[in-house]
Amino acid sequence: MRLSISSYEALAPYVSRVLGIPSGSLEKAFRPAQETDLAGILALRRATIGRDMWWDDEAYIRWRYIDQTAGVRCAYWVFERKDEIIAGGGVESVALSIDGELHDAVRTGDLMARPDFEGRGLGAYIILILMREYQMAMVMGTNERSHRLVSRMFDHVLDLSVWKTALKSQELVEDRLTLGPATRTVTALADAALTFNRRIRRKQPPQDVVICELAAFDQRVTDLSKSCEGTGRIMVRRTAEYLNWRFLRNPRCTYRVLGAFDGDSLIGYVVTRLNLARTNPRTAAEIVDWLVSPVYRSSSSLLHLLIQAAVEQLARDGAHVISCAASDGAIPAAMKTNGFRVRPAEKLGFFVLAENRALQHRLRAPTDWFLTRGDLDVD
């Protein structure tokens, strides 16, 4: 059954009954969290995430929802039953540019119910209340359990394609072959071939283009994002405040940023991560986010150069495998010329829901979206 925003009247009595909460108190049970709820939120997340939690969760929740930075608006909502937080969810407010016009929207994330309260309609109820509050929402990167719920309530607009390339061969060889003592020789030869392949693909930047690492974003990236917006494109605006918060102050993962400059003008950037804080047996890295000026004389070539620089940096940092997920018309050529191959079986689903029917229809155009892994909630 497809659920809609108008489904609240049908769902609320069921949730009220199975949870034993009077109908008059049900909406009051779901409310914006306060700092005094932190202990209950952390307990909910421990019960739900369990051993998969490799990060300092209090630092994460404070960064994302409590200790807010100017220019970034996030909120966490909690559902209480008998003074216990049994479910919750977060929203991240963004400025969504649709054909050059800005609209308020949210990304939903961290939606969860305590395991002993699953299957009682809480997830759907939470989404319906959030949509009454925020009107337009986006979801990307669901797990199998949440995919079923999101598919019933949101429009599945597209799947981000996943591209991968190998820098080191040991894990790939060991997965496919049993060579014993010969493994080291085979991997050494394969690694030499991978290095040689990158070397012959390498292109030199034009003399007027400088690519260097950035310690922080400034107003120039906001201007760059605005230049990428316009008719026929749907994308979240990247501002300096947002990108500094999202990537450079993120407590769960270390990100690195490379910027491309023509004189003093920022004409592109790329963000990468190699997360060794969690279990990472393949030493896998990701190309997370990027933008390239559409008015630069060769924007496709510039994207190739930024991806190339990102790969070289990650190789020096010790990455063995690099992936990139995107919905961007320019990215396939940049991936192929840098030795990446698309992995058809690996995709990231993207879903939208808007109360305004005209906007919902516009958001269903898959080829107009610009999306990267940076639009994904989790790290």
C-alpha positions as CSV (number, residue, x, y, z in Angstrom):
1,M,0.0,0.0,0.0
2,R,1.3,3.4,-1.0
3,L,1.3,5.9,2.0
4,S,0.8,9.6,1.4
5,I,0.8,12.7,3.6
6,S,-3.0,12.3,4.0
7,S,-2.5,8.8,5.4
8,Y,-1.9,10.3,8.9
9,E,-5.6,10.1,9.8
10,A,-5.6,6.4,9.1
11,L,-2.3,5.5,10.7
12,A,-2.5,7.6,13.9
13,P,-5.3,5.5,15.5
14,Y,-3.3,2.3,14.8
15,V,-0.1,3.7,16.3
16,S,-2.0,5.0,19.3
17,R,-3.6,1.6,19.9
18,V,-0.5,-0.6,19.6
19,L,1.6,1.7,21.7
20,G,-1.0,2.2,24.4
21,I,-0.9,6.0,24.0
22,P,-4.1,8.0,24.1
23,S,-4.9,9.5,20.7
24,G,-4.9,13.0,22.3
25,S,-1.4,12.5,23.5
26,L,0.1,10.9,20.4
27,E,1.3,14.0,18.6
28,K,2.7,15.4,21.8
29,A,4.8,12.3,22.2
30,F,6.8,13.2,19.0
31,R,8.6,16.5,19.5
32,P,11.9,18.4,18.8
33,A,14.6,17.2,21.1
34,Q,16.3,19.3,23.7
35,E,19.8,19.0,25.1
36,T,18.4,17.3,28.2
37,D,17.3,14.4,25.9
38,L,20.8,13.6,25.0
39,A,21.2,10.6,27.3
40,G,17.9,9.1,26.0
41,I,18.9,9.7,22.4
42,L,22.3,8.0,22.9
43,A,20.6,5.0,24.7
44,L,18.2,4.7,21.7
45,R,21.0,4.7,19.2
46,R,23.1,2.2,21.2
47,A,20.1,-0.2,21.3
48,T,19.5,0.2,17.6
49,I,23.0,0.4,16.1
50,G,24.7,-1.9,18.6
51,R,28.2,-3.1,17.7
52,D,28.2,-1.3,14.4
53,M,28.8,1.9,16.2
54,W,32.6,2.7,15.7
55,W,32.4,6.4,16.4
56,D,32.0,8.7,19.5
57,D,28.3,9.0,19.2
58,E,27.9,11.8,21.7
59,A,30.4,13.9,19.7
60,Y,28.4,13.1,16.5
61,I,25.0,14.0,17.9
62,R,26.3,17.2,19.5
63,W,28.0,18.2,16.2
64,R,25.0,17.3,14.0
65,Y,22.0,18.4,16.1
66,I,22.9,20.2,19.3
67,D,26.0,22.5,19.0
68,Q,24.8,24.1,15.8
69,T,27.0,26.3,13.6
70,A,25.8,29.5,12.0
71,G,24.4,28.8,8.6
72,V,23.6,25.2,9.3
73,R,20.2,24.1,10.6
74,C,19.6,20.5,11.8
75,A,17.1,19.2,14.2
76,Y,16.5,15.9,16.0
77,W,13.0,14.7,16.9
78,V,12.2,12.2,19.6
79,F,9.2,9.9,20.3
80,E,8.5,9.3,23.9
81,R,6.5,6.6,25.6
82,K,6.3,6.5,29.4
83,D,9.2,9.0,29.7
84,E,11.4,6.8,27.5
85,I,12.7,7.7,24.0
86,I,11.7,4.8,21.9
87,A,12.2,6.3,18.4
88,G,13.7,9.4,16.8
89,G,14.9,11.0,13.6
90,G,16.9,13.9,12.3
91,V,16.4,16.4,9.6
92,E,19.0,18.6,7.9
93,S,17.7,21.8,6.3
94,V,19.1,22.6,2.9
95,A,18.5,25.2,0.2
96,L,17.4,23.2,-2.9
97,S,17.9,25.0,-6.2
98,I,15.2,23.9,-8.7
99,D,15.8,25.6,-12.1
100,G,17.7,28.4,-10.3
101,E,15.0,29.1,-7.8
102,L,15.7,28.2,-4.1
103,H,13.2,26.1,-2.1
104,D,13.4,25.0,1.6
105,A,13.9,21.3,1.9
106,V,15.3,18.7,4.3
107,R,17.3,15.6,4.2
108,T,16.0,13.0,6.6
109,G,18.4,10.8,8.4
110,D,19.2,8.8,11.6
111,L,15.5,7.6,11.6
112,M,15.2,4.6,14.0
113,A,12.9,2.9,16.4
114,R,14.1,0.8,19.3
115,P,14.2,-2.9,18.2
116,D,11.4,-3.9,20.6
117,F,9.1,-1.3,19.1
118,E,9.7,-2.2,15.4
119,G,6.8,-3.1,13.2
120,R,4.3,-0.9,15.0
121,G,4.0,1.9,12.4
122,L,6.4,4.3,14.2
123,G,8.7,4.8,11.2
124,A,5.8,5.8,8.9
125,Y,4.2,7.9,11.6
126,I,7.4,9.8,12.2
127,I,7.9,10.6,8.5
128,L,4.2,11.8,8.2
129,I,4.7,14.2,11.1
130,L,8.0,15.5,9.7
131,M,6.4,16.1,6.3
132,R,3.6,18.1,7.9
133,E,6.4,20.2,9.4
134,Y,8.8,20.5,6.5
135,Q,6.8,20.0,3.2
136,M,9.7,18.7,1.1
137,A,12.2,15.9,2.0
138,M,14.9,13.8,0.4
139,V,16.3,10.5,1.4
140,M,19.4,8.7,0.0
141,G,21.3,5.5,0.9
142,T,18.6,3.5,2.7
143,N,19.4,0.1,4.2
144,E,17.2,-2.9,3.4
145,R,14.8,-2.4,6.3
146,S,14.3,1.4,5.8
147,H,14.1,0.9,2.0
148,R,10.8,-0.8,2.3
149,L,9.3,2.0,4.3
150,V,10.8,4.8,2.2
151,S,9.6,3.1,-1.0
152,R,6.0,3.2,0.3
153,M,6.1,6.9,1.1
154,F,8.6,8.6,-1.2
155,D,9.1,8.6,-5.0
156,H,12.1,6.7,-6.1
157,V,13.6,9.2,-8.5
158,L,16.9,7.5,-9.5
159,D,19.8,5.4,-8.4
160,L,23.3,6.9,-8.1
161,S,25.8,5.0,-10.2
162,V,28.9,3.7,-8.3
163,W,32.3,3.8,-9.9
164,K,35.4,2.1,-8.6
165,T,39.1,1.8,-9.3
166,A,41.9,-0.3,-7.6
167,L,45.3,1.2,-6.6
168,K,46.6,-1.9,-4.9
169,S,45.8,-5.5,-5.9
170,Q,46.4,-7.6,-2.8
171,E,42.8,-7.8,-1.6
172,L,41.5,-8.4,-5.1
173,V,44.0,-11.2,-5.8
174,E,43.4,-12.9,-2.5
175,D,39.6,-12.8,-3.0
176,R,39.8,-14.5,-6.4
177,L,42.9,-16.7,-6.4
178,T,44.7,-19.1,-4.0
179,L,48.4,-18.6,-4.9
180,G,50.2,-19.3,-1.7
181,P,53.8,-18.0,-1.7
182,A,53.3,-16.7,-5.3
183,T,50.8,-14.1,-4.1
184,R,53.4,-11.5,-3.3
185,T,55.0,-11.8,-6.7
186,V,51.6,-11.6,-8.5
187,T,50.4,-8.6,-6.5
188,A,53.8,-6.8,-7.1
189,L,53.4,-7.2,-10.8
190,A,49.7,-6.2,-10.7
191,D,50.5,-3.1,-8.6
192,A,53.2,-2.0,-11.0
193,A,50.7,-2.4,-13.9
194,L,48.2,-0.3,-12.0
195,T,50.8,2.4,-11.3
196,F,51.9,2.4,-14.9
197,N,48.3,2.7,-16.1
198,R,47.7,5.8,-14.0
199,R,50.9,7.3,-15.2
200,I,50.1,7.0,-18.9
201,R,46.6,8.4,-18.3
202,R,47.9,11.4,-16.4
203,K,47.3,14.8,-17.9
204,Q,49.0,18.1,-17.0
205,P,46.9,21.0,-15.8
206,P,46.9,24.1,-18.0
207,Q,49.5,26.6,-16.9
208,D,46.9,29.0,-15.6
209,V,45.2,26.3,-13.4
210,V,46.6,25.6,-9.9
211,I,45.2,22.6,-7.9
212,C,46.1,22.7,-4.1
213,E,44.7,21.5,-0.8
214,L,42.3,23.8,1.1
215,A,42.1,24.2,4.8
216,A,38.6,25.8,4.6
217,F,36.0,27.0,2.2
218,D,35.2,30.7,1.8
219,Q,32.7,32.8,-0.1
220,R,34.2,31.8,-3.4
221,V,32.6,28.3,-3.1
222,T,29.2,29.8,-2.5
223,D,29.7,31.8,-5.7
224,L,30.8,28.7,-7.5
225,S,27.7,26.8,-6.4
226,K,25.4,29.6,-7.5
227,S,27.1,29.6,-11.0
228,C,26.2,25.9,-11.3
229,E,22.5,26.4,-10.7
230,G,20.0,27.3,-13.4
231,T,17.3,26.0,-15.7
232,G,17.2,22.3,-16.1
233,R,19.2,21.5,-12.9
234,I,18.2,20.4,-9.4
235,M,20.9,20.5,-6.7
236,V,21.5,21.5,-3.1
237,R,23.3,24.8,-2.8
238,R,26.8,24.4,-1.4
239,T,27.8,27.3,0.8
240,A,31.1,27.9,2.6
241,E,29.3,27.6,6.0
242,Y,27.7,24.3,5.1
243,L,30.7,22.7,3.5
244,N,33.0,23.7,6.4
245,W,30.6,22.2,8.9
246,R,29.7,19.1,6.9
247,F,33.3,18.0,5.9
248,L,35.9,19.9,7.9
249,R,34.3,19.9,11.3
250,N,32.8,16.4,11.1
251,P,33.9,14.4,14.1
252,R,33.3,11.0,12.5
253,C,35.6,11.2,9.6
254,T,38.5,13.2,8.2
255,Y,37.9,14.8,4.9
256,R,40.4,16.4,2.5
257,V,39.6,19.1,0.0
258,L,41.4,20.1,-3.2
259,G,40.6,23.3,-5.0
260,A,41.3,24.4,-8.5
261,F,42.1,28.0,-9.1
262,D,42.4,30.3,-12.1
263,G,44.3,33.2,-10.6
264,D,42.3,34.1,-7.5
265,S,39.0,32.5,-8.8
266,L,37.9,29.1,-7.4
267,I,36.8,27.2,-10.5
268,G,36.3,23.8,-8.9
269,Y,36.9,21.5,-5.9
270,V,36.8,17.9,-4.9
271,V,36.3,16.3,-1.4
272,T,37.7,12.9,-0.5
273,R,37.9,10.7,2.6
274,L,39.9,7.7,3.7
275,N,38.2,6.6,6.9
276,L,40.5,4.4,8.9
277,A,38.7,5.1,12.2
278,R,36.3,2.2,11.4
279,T,37.1,-1.3,10.2
280,N,38.4,-0.9,6.7
281,P,40.1,-4.1,5.6
282,R,40.3,-3.0,1.9
283,T,41.6,0.4,2.8
284,A,38.8,1.8,0.7
285,A,38.5,5.6,0.1
286,E,35.7,7.7,-1.5
287,I,35.5,10.7,-3.7
288,V,32.7,12.4,-1.9
289,D,31.7,15.7,-3.4
290,W,32.8,18.1,-6.2
291,L,31.8,21.1,-8.2
292,V,33.2,22.5,-11.4
293,S,32.5,26.0,-12.9
294,P,30.2,25.6,-15.9
295,V,31.7,28.8,-17.5
296,Y,35.4,27.6,-17.3
297,R,36.6,27.0,-20.9
298,S,36.8,23.2,-20.4
299,S,34.8,22.2,-17.4
300,S,34.9,18.5,-18.4
301,S,38.7,18.5,-18.6
302,L,38.8,20.4,-15.2
303,L,36.7,17.7,-13.6
304,H,39.1,15.0,-15.0
305,L,42.0,16.9,-13.5
306,L,40.4,17.2,-10.1
307,I,39.5,13.5,-10.0
308,Q,43.1,12.7,-11.1
309,A,44.5,14.9,-8.3
310,A,42.2,13.2,-5.8
311,V,43.3,9.8,-6.9
312,E,46.9,10.7,-6.6
313,Q,46.4,12.2,-3.1
314,L,44.5,9.1,-1.9
315,A,47.2,6.8,-3.3
316,R,49.9,8.7,-1.3
317,D,47.6,8.4,1.8
318,G,47.6,4.6,1.4
319,A,44.2,3.9,-0.2
320,H,43.9,0.5,-2.0
321,V,40.4,1.0,-3.6
322,I,38.5,4.2,-4.4
323,S,34.8,4.5,-5.1
324,C,32.6,7.4,-6.3
325,A,28.8,7.5,-6.3
326,A,27.1,10.2,-8.4
327,S,24.2,11.4,-10.5
328,D,26.0,13.9,-12.7
329,G,26.1,14.0,-16.5
330,A,29.7,15.0,-16.5
331,I,31.1,12.3,-14.2
332,P,31.1,9.2,-16.4
333,A,33.8,10.7,-18.8
334,A,35.9,11.9,-15.9
335,M,35.7,8.5,-14.2
336,K,36.5,6.5,-17.4
337,T,39.5,8.6,-18.3
338,N,40.9,8.1,-14.7
339,G,40.6,4.3,-14.9
340,F,37.3,3.9,-13.0
341,R,34.7,1.3,-13.9
342,V,31.0,1.5,-13.2
343,R,29.7,-1.3,-10.9
344,P,26.1,-2.0,-12.2
345,A,25.2,-4.1,-9.2
346,E,26.1,-1.3,-6.7
347,K,23.7,1.6,-6.5
348,L,22.4,4.2,-4.1
349,G,18.7,4.9,-4.2
350,F,17.5,8.5,-4.0
351,F,13.9,9.4,-3.0
352,V,11.9,12.6,-2.7
353,L,8.6,13.7,-1.3
354,A,6.9,17.1,-1.6
355,E,3.5,18.1,-0.4
356,N,3.2,20.5,-3.4
357,R,2.2,18.3,-6.4
358,A,3.7,20.5,-9.0
359,L,7.1,20.4,-7.2
360,Q,6.8,16.7,-6.7
361,H,6.3,16.3,-10.5
362,R,9.3,18.5,-11.2
363,L,11.5,16.5,-8.8
364,R,10.8,13.3,-10.6
365,A,13.1,14.2,-13.5
366,P,16.1,11.9,-12.9
367,T,18.4,13.5,-15.5
368,D,18.2,17.0,-13.9
369,W,19.6,16.1,-10.5
370,F,23.1,16.7,-9.4
371,L,23.9,14.4,-6.5
372,T,27.1,13.1,-4.9
373,R,27.9,10.9,-2.0
374,G,28.1,14.2,-0.1
375,D,24.3,14.4,-0.3
376,L,24.2,11.1,1.7
377,D,23.4,11.5,5.4
378,V,25.8,8.9,6.8
379,D,29.6,8.8,6.7
